[in-house]
Amino acid sequence: MSITVAQALKVGGLSQGRVLAGARNLDNVIEHVNIIEVLFKSDWMEGWEARNHLLLSTFNIAKDDVDKQRRIIEVFHRNGCAAIVFQQAVLTHLDPATVERAEELGLPLIEIPQSLDYASIITPLVGAILREKTFLLQRSQEIHSRLSQLILGGGGLKAIASVLHELIDRPVAIVDGWGDLLTAEGFDDLENGTILTEPLVRGWEGDDHGEPLWREEKRVWVVPLHSGQPGAVEGGLVVQDLDDGIDEFDWIAVEQAATIAALDLVKQKAVLEAERRLKRDFVEDLLGGHYRSVDAMLARARSLGWDLRHRRVVALVDLNEFEQYYLEHIDRGERHFQRIKERLLRAVQAVVVDRNPDAILADRSDSIVLIPHFEDDIPLSRAHRHMQRLAEVICDQAGVQEEGLAISVAVGGFYDGVEGLCHSYREAQAALSVGLRLARERCILWYDDVAVYALLDTIAREPEAERWLHRTIGRLLAYDREQGTEMVRTLETYFDANQVIKAAAGDLFIHPKTLKYRLCRIEEILGTDPFSGDKQLGHYLATKMARLFLKPQDPAA
């Protein structure tokens, strides 16, 4: 949209010019041509915008005042002037000190003879600039039209990247706000689908008009893809530039592609959000039992592209301790937390598409609901193994989220029929709640493994439950807190091992004699024999319920 000083020296009367200084910066861009022949006032000139101007002057305003000539040079340079053209008229030459100052600053200073009139310089230059702007505008419109047609034809981001790669002959990629790859053309290798090592959005945080970022370590430019909302950056257009060769023509193509890509991302986001809302409402009704008939739900599922038959179990994928993370980082804004959830959903989707493509997947509240597809003739044991393997892959590929956040996959029981999904869902919720409170390190929580705790959790909500717990093993709990011992855990482990000394000692990693001593000490502390008659059941259940009341860092836990 402009020409350089070097190009201007070949146009019209300026071709007769002689470069006195600043030859190293003849690639300065000229967008405007002006004449300066007014009284020089430093306070006025300091505020005057001269960026990318070619200024013509006889220096009549300075005449024989060398200091003023030097100040003019300095002010013009400071204000972004592209070049100064000095015409021999009032002054036959500029003082060597003035020329030297221009050379020091790198400001092109060009001398033309008195015989040239300004029109012979200005008219050809303005014509050349306008022709350049017209050509670039036409190119911009052509690229915009081509890319727009791609989007209207359903080409999407992949087509945009492909066309841009063809236009500028450089590797191109489009990434989301976390730097995760959406599509690419021309890159020889990509590091696990991630081009950048940190979220792009941080580079433009709080900036409504983020400029392209240069990432030296990968030699790429990253152009922000703005959604139109203040401060909202949906992703980035990545262009590799190994030889610093992106010219003005290429940048037009890059800018147009960034605009179209941003529009496509916004469109995709709107469509996905509408689809997610419909799926979320359906899952809400399905798992909450809010429907008139199974046939109605089957028809509604088909309208969403889901087959509700062959569904036997519900799993929940949940970010551990997300509420605590939210409170600790609330100053980062809602967009930050939304992006974390979106990234988890996308990671789980990738696993499901690969492992169980017919599964139902929807985000609901703070969890992701997963209802896998199993054929009716698959034995329950085999379906159980498939669910376990699917959960393992989810934990492996989506397990560690932003800043160390981990996930849990809670799985309910297997049931026949659509109605059974409500039961499986409630069991998955119970497994998730109880499993996290038990501070288990396992990523996968099966309801069957924590069913006793889930039932005890229901009982524990009664006001009498806590009083009973402390009446039963309260002395033991207090002893553990005061002495830092593990008497409650010892008692529970002994019960779990069917009261077999050797097995329980092995589970506790202590010597059998040490275990015998602890058991005697437990009887002394409690003041009763917890292993006699009906007391065994009460004390065993009390050790299990204690886990639900105690914090993980409590010694008794």
PATISE-107739 format. One record per residue (C-alpha): x, y, z. Coordinates in pm, whole numbers, plus 50000, padded with zeros to 5 digits. Example, Ala and Ser with C-alpha at 12.3 -4.5 7.8 and 13.67 -1.06 7.14 Angstrom:
2
512304955050780
513674989450714
***
This chain:
557
500005000050000
503045022549957
506445025749788
509945027749932
512395056849909
514565035849677
511595030849442
510705067949461
514215076849341
513315060849009
510045080048962
509625114048784
511825143348878
513135126149189
515215103948961
517555134148933
518055134549308
521315127649487
521395109149820
523385129650071
522735108150383
520755078450519
521435055050226
521135025250461
517425032550510
516265036850153
513735009250220
511725033750435
508085033350329
506435064050171
502685067850202
502365106050181
504175134950008
504225170050163
505935203850131
507365220450442
508115257550396
506695273050715
508225290051014
509835263351228
508405261151579
509715232051781
506615228152002
504335226351695
506625203251502
507015179351797
503295171751787
503065168951409
502645134051266
505215128650991
505235090850985
505905076650636
505975111650483
508345123050209
508945159650291
510165185250036
511835217450156
514295244650056
515195248350425
514265285050392
512965283050747
516525276550871
518665295250619
522145299050764
521175286651112
522945253051127
521575244651473
518025249551345
518775227751042
519975200051271
516885203451496
514635200451189
516415168351093
516065154751448
512355163651484
511445148751146
513335116851227
511695114251569
508235118251411
508775089651168
509605108650848
510535085250560
512915109750384
513665146750333
514155161849986
516255193649991
515975216549687
518845239949605
517275274649597
517555298049896
520475276750011
522915263549753
523885235349992
523265222350340
525925226050603
528085194350638
527085192451006
523415189650900
524205162150651
526325144350913
523425145451163
521055130050907
523605102450841
523955095551216
520185091751249
519855071750929
517305096150784
517495096450401
518415131750284
518085137549910
519255168149719
517565179949395
518575208749165
516805242549163
515595236948807
513085210448920
509615222049023
507765204049298
505005192849062
507455171448863
508215152849185
504875152149366
502575142649076
504465111148965
505005099949326
501355104149426
500375085449109
502745056849192
501455054649551
497815054449434
498535027749175
500215006749442
497315011349682
494805003149409
496674971649312
496974960049671
493324968249735
492324947449435
494524918849552
493044921549898
489504920349759
490354890649536
491834870949827
488914880250051
486434869049787
488264836249730
488444828050100
484824838650157
483674815149882
485564787050053
483714792850378
480344796550208
481054763750029
481744746350359
485524744650317
486314754250675
489664760850840
491524733850648
490624750350316
491704784450448
495094770950554
495524753150221
494784784150012
497004806650226
499844781450200
499434782249822
499394820649811
502444827850025
504364794849980
505054791550352
503954766550619
500644777250770
498674765051070
495584775451262
495554769651637
493074775751915
493604798952209
495704772952390
498074768052098
496604733952015
496574725651647
493314728051452
494744724151101
498054728850919
499604729550572
503284726750485
504804719450826
507264690450811
506714680151171
504434690251453
505164683551820
502204662351930
499834685751755
501014716051950
502914743651774
503334766952069
504224758152426
501934782452607
498394795452559
498294821852288
495634841852465
498164852252731
500104871552470
497144894352404
495554894352750
493684926852808
494384939352456
491474944352218
493684948451912
496564924151959
499384927251708
501034896851546
503474879751782
506914867851672
508074835251831
511804833451771
512234797751902
510034784251623
510514812251368
506794818051333
504424847651327
501194843051520
498344865551407
495474868051660
492044856551547
489644881451705
485994872051752
484844908251751
484274909552126
486644931752330
489694911952434
488324879452287
490964859652096
489684826551962
493024814251834
495904822751607
497024820151247
500594807151248
502934814550958
506484801350952
509094826350830
512534810350823
514124836050589
512424868650701
510844869950357
507194878550423
506554909150208
503654933450194
501784912549938
502034881650160
500864900850464
497684910750281
496924874150222
497744866050586
495504893950719
492594883850496
492994847250592
493054857050961
489814876650922
488024848150745
489424822050987
488184842451284
484704844351128
484694806951069
485784800051428
483014822451559
480494804851334
481714770651446
481564781851807
477964793651771
476884761351600
478694739651854
477234759152144
473694754852008
474334717751954
475864713852300
472894731152458
470444707452287
472494677052389
472904690252741
469134695152779
468494660252643
470974644052882
469504664453167
466034650653096
467274615353027
469344611253342
466884630153556
463994608453439
462074638653309
460304622653014
456864608752932
457934576852756
460974557552641
459744559652281
459704597552301
463304597952425
464404573752153
462924596851888
464474627552047
467854610452058
467614601651687
467044638551606
470424645451770
472114617551574
472234593751872
471004558151902
469744554452256
469594516752236
472514495352349
473234518752643
474034501252966
476244523453181
476964560253255
480394574953333
481364609653452
484634627453371
485334654053632
488084678953711
489314672054063
489054700554313
488034724854040
486024746354282
489124752254492
491154760254180
488414784454072
488524803554402
492334805254398
492434818954041
489184838654022
491084869853918
491874853253581
488264857053468
485544833953345
487094829253000
490084811953160
487924786153337
485734781353033
488784773752821
489954747453071
486594729753049
486534732452669
490004717852643
489054688352862
485904682352658
487914682652335
490484658352477
487764634252590
486004637552254
489194627652073
489444595752280
485774587052238
485804592551861
488734568651837
487624542352089
483824543352101
482594565851817
478904558451880
479084569952242
476944598352375
479044626852514
477734658852670
478954684252923
476684688253222
477464712553503
481134706953600
481294671353464
481294654753123
478684627553081
479794597152883
477334569852781
479254543752579
477744521652311
477684484052374
475894458352163
473294438252352
475004404852284
478284415352452
478674397352788
478684419553094
482254410153184
483484420152840
481544452952847
483074459853188
486594454553047
485864477352751
484604504652986
487694500853203
489994503952902
488114534252769
488394551153109
492124542953124
492764559252786
490784590052890
492864592853207
496064588053008
495364612852730
493274638952913
494404632753269
496644662953332
495044696053256
496104732453288
498434739353581
498344704053718
494574699253739
493824661953730
490654643053639
488634613953770
486404590253574
483504577153784
481504547553646
478064536153763
476624501453743
475484483153429
471734481553365
469424469953091
467074494852927
466914532852904
465334535753248
468414520053405
470624548753289
469154570853564
470344545953826
473774542753666
474124580653655
473274584854024
475734557454109
478464574553906
477744606754096
477984588254427
481234571354322
482704604854226
481674621854549
482724593954780
485864584654585
487284619854606
486464622654976
488274589955039
491354606254883
491934576554658
494774581254413
493124560754141
491834580153840
488994555153776
486264551454037
483794522853998
480604524854201
480874487954284
484214494754456
482834522254680
479204511254712
479514505055086
480934539855136
478174554754922
475514538255136
477274549055454
477494584155312
473704584555288
473444573255649
476134598055756
473894627155657
471594618855947
472384639556260
472584607856476
475324592856256
478184614556377
477164609656740
477104571856687
480504572756518
482154590656807
480384568457061
481754537856881
485374547156791
485584583156913
488334575157164
490384558856891
489954588956662
491034612556938
494074590957018
495194591756651
494854629456638
496804634856961
499534608956905
499804609456524
499124571956509
497044550756269
494914530256504
491664535256310
493364525155985
494894495056161
491474483956284
489894488255942
492694469155767
492454440656017
488714437755948
489344439555569
491814410555599
489144388755767
491004393256095
494024373655966
497104387256142
499664379055871
497574393055584
496694425155769
500324430755876
501404427055513
498834452955401
500074476955671
503764469555599
504434461355965
505564430356156
502794406956282
504004412456642
503594449956592
500054444156470
499244422356773
500514450057001
498354475956821
495244454156847
495754450557222
496284487857249
493084494057050
491084473557302
492634493457587
491814527057426
488244517357337
487634500557671
485894471657496
486614442457266
485654454156912
485934418456779
483314401856995
479834392456873
477744419856712
480324446356806
482414435556510
479924448456254
479424481656433
483124488556471
483874477856113
481214501155973
482474528856200
485994526456050
484464529455703
482264558955798
485234576355960
486774580355616
483784601355509
484084625055807
487844628855823
490044650455602
492784632555400
495564648655609
494034635855934
496244607356071
493164586256131
492274588055763
***
